[in-house]
């Protein structure tokens, strides 16, 4: 009995050693050498793993960058240009700097401007509410106010304003990772260039209804009147589906569109001084008069 037990232990031990040796040899034969630059790149990345770069995480971004012939399709929005310069230095690539971006809310349908016509009683989620119906107001394009974007932000850059019922974006904390953009089922948040000294012009509305219907749904809605489009000298504004949109690449921050907008749907953000609408309108009128006199000659 004792000898049988001893032989069993010996045989199992030898078998274990043999299998271990076999596994070691197979592992050595088929092992994949990982490029050490992947670890170097991962070390300089922020480590947020937010997915804002379009990859599964920072490690995946590093692996993809090492395998790529250049960095044209790679950018870390959290680390920005400073981090991308470090990545480029590791890989020996050149990197084209990108303008810093920030998340912008394109809805100004406050509780006062967009009164409720019904009450939602369900899961406190914008996505869940959006899948059931248009919302609690007549505007089916506006913010649902359940805070999915706030929950999606990993940087504490969003919060809900109880007075307006809308999310508030802290530009100082926003990393432009795009998580809030993906979380909003209405597509109300977009990433835009921060602009010089953080100044930018935005049409804070996504309502595509015709003027009367849009105005009835929300007092602050863009009604597609085209005044901003006709006033802009820089071809920065387009008008499509009853909705104006400002191209930040063409906008010269003159704020004339903001001055002529009858509903206040266009907002100038981070300007050092309040808009003097009368002065801007006088400037527009003087320019039109001078143009008319020139044409008459």
ABEGO torsion letter per residue (X at the ends): XAAAAAAAAAAAAAAAAAAAAAAAAAAAAABBBBBAAAAAAAAABAGAGAGAAGBAEAAAAAAAAAABABAAABBBAAAEAAAAAAAAAAAGBBBBBBBBBBBBBBBABBAAABBBABBBBBBBBAAAAAAABAEABABAABBAGAGAAAAABAAGABBBBAAAGBBBBBAAABAGAGAAAAABAAGABBBBBAEBGGBBBBBBBABABBAAAAAAABAABBAGAGAAAAABAAGABBBBGGBBBBBAAABAGAGAAAAABAAGABBBBGBABBBBAAAAAAAAAAAAAAAAAAAAX
